[in-house]
Amino acid sequence: MDTIINGRDLALKIKEDVSNSVRSLRGSGIIPRLSLIIIGKDESSLRYVELKVKEAEKVGIFALVHSFHGDITLSEVCDLINELNQDKKTDGILVQLPIPSHLDELMVVSAISPAKDVDGLSPTSLGRITMGEELYTPAAAGAVIEILNHSNITIHGKKILIGGGSRILGLPLANMLINRGGIVTVAPSANDSFVNYSKVSDIVIVDFGIPKLVKGRMVARDSVIIDSGNNYVNGKVVGDVDIDDVIQKVSMVTPVPGGLGPMLIAVLLKSVVKAAKMRSLEHS
Amino acid sequence: MDTIINGRDLALKIKEDVSNSVRSLRGSGIIPRLSLIIIGKDESSLRYVELKVKEAEKVGIFALVHSFHGDITLSEVCDLINELNQDKKTDGILVQLPIPSHLDELMVVSAISPAKDVDGLSPTSLGRITMGEELYTPAAAGAVIEILNHSNITIHGKKILIGGGSRILGLPLANMLINRGGIVTVAPSANDSFVNYSKVSDIVIVDFGIPKLVKGRMVARDSVIIDSGNNYVNGKVVGDVDIDDVIQKVSMVTPVPGGLGPMLIAVLLKSVVKAAKMRSLEHS
């Protein structure tokens, strides 16, 4: 194994599997369909939705974008989601976050049918994760599990530290790792406590949004470091880990760019295929 | 503050508050109602349901028991739950666990309307906890938070260890504590790793089900220890903490019996009143 985990290669591998599954679903008359809802004109959200559509189409998933004015009402959004919930041809529904602040995010994600919540951000999906009954997981949390599994890294009994307690990565990931037998610490803030735990952890996942925060002296020898940072510094994307500083000490580390990032859409597409397979089972 | 936290006194205080709230709800024409569903003839479940009914009635909550044969079908259970979901007079619905193994527990708890899930065990309730949007929490997790708050113990920035990763205590409690700024570790197994973390933690919650596991040498000086153990040894109830051995070293510890146990029903009744208050808001 290389020390630097190549997220692009792993994402390609996952997308190849997805592509094969789509081919066989299409053979039995099912065209996997993802509906993406975007509200407002946030530049980076628009670009990210475009990228999701492009990648979906590459693997044969039909992606439909529902684009709305920023002043849409909550009931209008929920009406559309309800229509898509009922629609027999729609497998996955994704609301691109963030949404404008006048809309209650909890109400919006709660409106998505649990069977179609491929982004894994609704309370039901998150609760199923807590229960060890995962159906869909937030892409970032799923991507970390994919990377660990692919790299044959044991979770059971390992000391694992998650820096950052977000609802889209830190918290669901913690639940997933504990349910797999990991001894998991979540440190919400990048302070001395984080460093003290980091020094003795077998696996560290960093999601603070602080460029090059994690240095070699903060990590254990032969540990595994997964970097979820995505910071822009002088026009370049930089992670939360100072990879040049940790590389000699750790057994594995994900780079930024080219680590967790490319995995996110691959994991989403895998979830869409999972939803489409459930639809195909209902029909058979 | 005493070193031994008196859960009975705190439970009485909570039930007094609940009783006052019920009085004012009844004054405005709302009689808080809890429906308890019990399936099969498990002796200890039957006794526990009886106790819940008795305590509910003491504070003025109307408690209704729906008792079923162990061979009831999933669709029959879900039909009843749906009826209670629709019933305008029912505020809270609780299914006494465990249920017979031919019934899918996930399906049963998922059938309860999130607005009436006073036991906090449905995926939606658990997911809302992950999101920091708590509505109802499992009684044990809620009871730990009540004890910490009542004892003026700061959560933010504290190193907290939870021994045991169950869906009714360890995992939801971890999410609740992280969302309150705690640095939280969950150790699923009672092994050396648990002890290593325990020695340096400010707060330790123990939920392994191993009598008198935790000794003074395993905990940090002046730490806070919460014992969720409920073990029967020679006909006596014994906790997971050897209280005689830790008492000189810690700043606070909950006893067994008389610690977390009496708090559980108090927290449940508080949730029923919360549900009834939401109903009264809908009506006004």
Interface residues (C-beta under 8 A of the other chain):
Chain A: L106 S110 P114 S122 P123 T124 S125 L126 G127 R128 I129 T130 M131 G132 E133 G157 K159 G165 R167 G170 L171 P172 A174 N175 I178 N179 G181 G182 I183 V184 T185 V186 A187 P188 S189 S193 F194 Y197
Chain B: L106 S110 P114 S122 P123 T124 S125 L126 G127 R128 I129 T130 M131 G132 E133 G157 K159 G165 R167 G170 L171 P172 A174 N175 I178 N179 G181 G182 I183 V184 T185 V186 A187 P188 S189 S193 F194 Y197
